[in-house]
């Protein structure tokens, strides 16, 4: 029965895959993405790395790329220092063909993020969309949303999947009535002003249906840790649907170092011994080899 459930989920995912709308998957080359535009005019006291394409140095507003990638060869490089109040950084990511996209059949906006330092979820960039207005077909940004409520803290040097329900964007408080069958771009915007230098890599930006997030992601909300906070031993609770999946489980610290490693094999309860670890915050990384879920645990 469990195998049948997984097979059915895989079939549904395959059928739904064509509905994914990809905004970024690969850079123009290893150094920049031509369709990624940094708003250099409004940076103010904030800094955000931007580059010019080799052919056209006058267009010095392109998103840099890096070879640290979740899939493929490149990702977008967000290297910035956020300040206020005189300005903000903003990066607008169009498709590589600059085309409009219909996202109305999708449920989530997702992307993978890698931070070189531990990143509290409250410091994640705000996210919005560039959309055409219904009344005159001009382009306009939606409001920008703080996505902390939908995601977890980000440990250093670990790819983490970030998601936001599209309903949050579509049902927001727009400055105009937007046509979400004509979405131009995903927009990332400054969210903090702590003057900390950060380097993030962002990859695989798309809108998608929930079922194509992968078998592991389908059951992410059912994966839990108890007790939390923990003094000695915590139990990682896996839903019955994942008992047949071979999962790699790691305990990592805030700078991305793996401290312990487990492999699940037909178990729904995994004992995690944190008794030898110092008091503090740790992350439990669960991977099926393709998808990654990160849960936070506090050691007392």
N, C-alpha and C positions, 0 to 999 in steps of 0.2 A: 504493500500500500504506500509506504514512504517513497519507494522508488518511483511508483506511478505518479505521486504528487509532484516529485521533482521533474519527471519527464514532461508532465503536463505544463508545469511552469516554464520549462525550456521551450516548448512548442509555442506557447502564448508569446513568450519573449521574442522568438524568431519572427512571428507574424507581426509583432508590433514594432520591430526594429526600423522598418521603413518609415515610420512616423517620426523618428528622431530628427531634430533640426540642429545641425552642427554649426556653431559659430566659429570655433577654432579647434583645429586638430594638428596643424603643422605650420611652422614659420615659413616666410618667404625664402629665407636661408637660415643659417645657424646664428645670425646676428640680429635680425630684425623681422618684424611682421608688417608688411606694407599697409594692411587694412586695420592695424591697431594705431589709434591716434591719441596722443597725449595733449591735453589742453594746456599748452605751455603759457598761454597769455594770462591765465588766472592762477598761477602757482603761488603768487605772493611770497610769503616766507617759507612755504613748503618746498621741498626738493623732490623731484621725480626723474629718474634717469630716462633719457630719450635719445634717439639716434637718428641719423640721416641715412637714407639708402645710398649705396655706393654710386649710383648713377646721378643722384640729384641732391647735392648737399644743401640746397636751399630749402628742402622739405625736412627740416630738423625737428620733426614731431612724431616720429615713428616709435612704436613699442619695441624695445629690445627683446631678443630671444636668447635662450640658453640651451645647452645640450643636456641639462638635467631635466629629464622628461618622464612622465608617467607612461605614455605610449608614444611610439614613433621616435623621432630624433630630436625634437625641440619642444620647448614650452615657452610661454610668455614670462619675461622677467620683470617683476615689480620691485624695483630698488628705490626706496623713498625715505624721507624724513618728514613727518607731519607736524605742521605748526599752525597757529591761528593768531589773530582772527582775520588777517588781511587777505588770505587766499586759501585755496584748497587744490589738491591734485585730483585729476579725473582722467580716466583712460577708457576710451570707447572702442569696443572690439566688434568690427564688422566681419561678415563672411568674406572668404577670399575672393568671391565674385561680386561683392558689394550688393548682393540681391536682397530683396525683401523676403521675409519668411512668415509663413502662417503657423503660429504656435497654439492655435485654439484647440487642437486635438490632444495637446500634451498636458501633463500634470505638474511637472517639476522642471525647474532650471537647476542644472547640476554642473559641477566642475571639480577637478582634483587640485588640491593645494598642498604645497610643500614649503615649509618655513625653515630657515636656517637657525632660528632661535625659537624657543617656546613662545607661543602666541595665544594669549587668552581670547576666548571667543568674542568678548566684547570689543576687541581690537580688529576683528575681521573687517575688511572694507565693506562699505555700503554697496548695494547692488540695485540697479534699475535697468530700464530698457529704453532705447531710442525707437520710437514708434511714429508712424504716420497718423496725422489727425484725420478724422472722418470728414470734417467740414471743408478743408482745403488741400488735403493730401500733403501738407508740409510736415517735416520731421520735427519731433519734439521729445525731450526726455520725460519719462514718467518721474514720479518722486523716487527718492533713493531710500532703500529699506535696510534697517539694521537686522542682520540675519543671525544674531547671537542666539535668539530663542529657538532656532531650528538646528543648531549645530553644537559641537563640543569644543573644548579647548584643544589647541593644536600642539602636539609635542614637536620638538625639534627633529628635523631630518627624517620625517615620515610623511609619505603621501597619504592624505586624508580626503575622503569624498565629502564635498560641501553641497548642500541642497537647500532650495527654497521653493515652497509650493507656488506655482504660477498664479494661483488664485489670490495670493497676497498682493502681487503686482497688479493683476487685472481688476481687483476690487479695492484698490487704493483710492486715494483722493487726488485725482489727476487735475492738472491745470486746464485740460481740454478733454474732449471725448476721443479716445484713441481707437484705432483700427488694429486689433491684434492679429489680423490676417496679413498685416504688412509691418512686421517688426524689422527694423534695420540693424540693430546692434544690441549687445549687452554692455552696460556701462558700470564700471567700478569707480567708486568715489571715496575720498578720504573720510575716515570715521573717527580718528583720534587726533589729538594734538600734543602728544607726550614727548615730542622731539627725539624719539628713539629711532635710530637707523634700522630699517628692516629690509630683508630680502626675501621675497616670496616668489615661487614659481607656480604658475597656473596653467593647467592643461585640460584638454578634452571638454571644452565648454559647449553645452548643448541643452536643448529642451527635450524632454523625454516623458514617456509614460512610466508609472511606478513599476510595472512588471518587467521592464527592461533594465532595471537597476542591478539585476543579478539575483541569484537565489539567496545569497547571504543577505543582501540589502532588504529583500522582502521581509525578513524576519528580524531586522535590526532592533525594532522596538520590543521584541520578546526576549532579547538577550539582556540579562541583568546580572548584577553583582550584589551579593549580600553576605554578611552585613557590610554596609558602607556608610560611615567610616568603619574601618576594621582595625583590630589590635594585632591579631596573629594570622588566622587563616580565614580567607574569604572563599565563597563558592561562586563560580561562574555558572549561571543557569542558562542552558541552551534549550531552545524549543525542540520538541520531538521531531519536527520536520527536518532538523539539521543533524540528527544522530547518524545518518548514513554519509554525511559529508566529512571528508578528511580535512580538519581545520588545524591551522598552525596558530598557537596562542603564545603571545609574548608579553612579559611585564617589562615596560620601558620607563626610564625616568624622564624628567622634563627636558633634558638635553638630547634625548633620542638614543641613549645607550640601552641595549637589551640586557636585562638583569637575570631573567629566567625565561625558559622556553618549555612549552608543553605541546603535545599533539593529541587531539581528541580522536577516539576510535570507538564509535558506538556508545558514547557516554553523553548523558544530558547534564551531569553535574561534575564540574572540574574544580578540584580543590587547589587553591592558590595560596602558597605559604609565604606570607609577607613578614613573618616574625623576625627575620634577620635584617630587614630593611629599616632605614632611618625613618623617623616621622616625617611625613610630607605627602605630596601629591604624586601619584603614579598613573600610568596609562596602560590599559589592557588592550592589546592589539590582536584582533581576530581576523584571520585571512583564510580564504579558500584557494589562494593562488592567483586569484583574479580581482576579487573585491576585498576591501579592507573596511572593517568597523573598528572604531576606537571608543572605548569606555574609560571614564575616569574613576579612580578609586583613591580615597584618602586613608593614609596609614596614621593611626594615632599612637 
